[in-house]
Amino acid sequence: MSSSNTDSENSFEYEDSDGCYVSEYDIAFEDGDLNDTRVTPSKSEESVDSLDQICADKPMADEDWMKAYEKEQEENAKLERMLDERLNGTTRVDVWCLCGNCDRQLLHNLSECYCCKELEGCEEALGTELVVRDIQPDVKLQCITQHPGFRPVCLEKWSLQMAADRFRTKSKAKYRETGSEERYLRSIAYREFSRLVYGFLGNKRIPLPACAYTKIRKQFRAAEEETFTGFDLDEEH
């Protein structure tokens, strides 16, 4: 299916992003001193000797480190199973949704299966001075979609159209509508939600909670020929 019919919130970047990426594999090695003057080693042998010297100076993983690593792997696998059960409906929404507005019908991958009550930043956003000043004293907000800025910032067509100028494509061109209007508005709404809750994130990626995805995708429904791709942490902006 062509990209014009795919709902991806990962194809564009904020204007304030510097676009600089550092590979975890960019490791520089320095040659060690070679004391054996009887034989002139080849370049490949020098590299091996240098690497061996570096490795000799590095402590091997001890038992405590291995236990911590194995525990982390188990916790990650457990989390993945939990999210998968949410996505496929094995675990009912009313069990894991604490805000009352999550709906799995419009969710498309594991990263989207969080309630706003579980994501760092959402609760804090509801308690800021600006929000408290804008609501009645006796009102208790239960969901991030009840944030007084959510509807005007994330669900209003003209607000999103005006916000589009803040975004750039991978080629640094201004963001313009290339597919359906609904797809275009959804992609802006996802970014505007992140800005509303977290501020500008640069290259950092944070999935939206299920309640926000649901509200946005219901407001700007996909055409029959469109499909959602959902949140992808590994895809570059």
Buried (B, 14 or more C-beta within 10 A) or exposed (E): EEEEBBBBBBBBBBEEBEEEEEEEEEEEEEEBEBEEEEEEEEEEEBEEBBEEBBEEEEEEEEEEEEEEEEEEEEEEEEEEEBBBBBBEEEBEBEEBBBBBBBBBEBBBBBBBBBBBBBBEBBEEBBEEEEBEEEBEEEEEBBBBBBBBBBBEBBBBBEBBBEBBEBBBBEEEEEBEEEBBEBBBBBBBBBBBBBBBBBEEBBEEBBBBBBBBBBBBBEBBEBEEEBEBBBBBEEEEB
